[in-house]
Amino acid sequence: ESVRFLRTEMKHRLKEFAPDVLSCSLVGFCPERLSKGLDAQLPFLRAMRSEDADGTPLRGDLLPVMMQSQDVELSVKVGAALSLLVQPGGVWEGERVLFVFTGDMSSGLPKDEALHCDDISTQVLTRQGVAQAAEYFHTLLSGGAANGCVGPRAAPVGYGPMLAAARVAGD
């Protein structure tokens, strides 16, 4: 039901701001059947679904979404599309929903610089809006400097899922 909703309502509601949804059943569209980040999270998600603290089985369905590429615009579009699921008229409007996003932070930076830039990225994502986070990542990806972090290596490797998460959290 969620997939059908995204394929039909997403384009209707978001118009040109809707991200493209690929079908992995079509040859060549999805080079990875399962991302490493999602694969790493599945055991935890399965454990969470197994039972609550009282031993009662938790009800829940899983809708894995993988981004085959990432850029600032696509990341925000994916977040907007996922937000539709829980907004009024969405298939999960009246449900309690847990969104789990995975993405690597820094890569290839010296430890002290990585810790600083990871901290700044986390602060921007959690304390500022999606627009500010998108602008911050765009600055770094374009080779610029911000808050003591310089260039593309200072941007989180998984900035796409992080921006999508910030967009969903904003709603």
Disulfide bonds with the S-S distance in Angstrom:
Cys24-Cys30 2.08
Cys117-Cys149 2.27
